[in-house]
Amino acid sequence: MQKALLPKNTSAITRNVQQLSESLNCFTTSPTEEHIAELNQVSEIELGFPHDFLTQDGVKMVMYGGSYDKIDRSNLKL
């Protein structure tokens, strides 16, 4: 193992080589699609006001003067 990759004080992280090895093993694993889907579900937030208000059709009609549907949003990441 290269010395430059480890922090100067590894005692704050691990107590022995086995713990260090187990800690470094986290870099070789990846979450499954199911785990990612579950994390996305539990981390969703309600946007609430003003988002909910501003996305109402009547409000968009007033704000954009009836031209909201004509706006090119193809380059926006939504």
Protein Blocks (a to p, Z undefined) as FASTA:
>chain_A
ZZklpcfblmlmmmbfklmmmmmmmmmpccdfklmmmmmmmmpccebjaklmmmpmklmm
mmnnopmmmpccklpcZZ
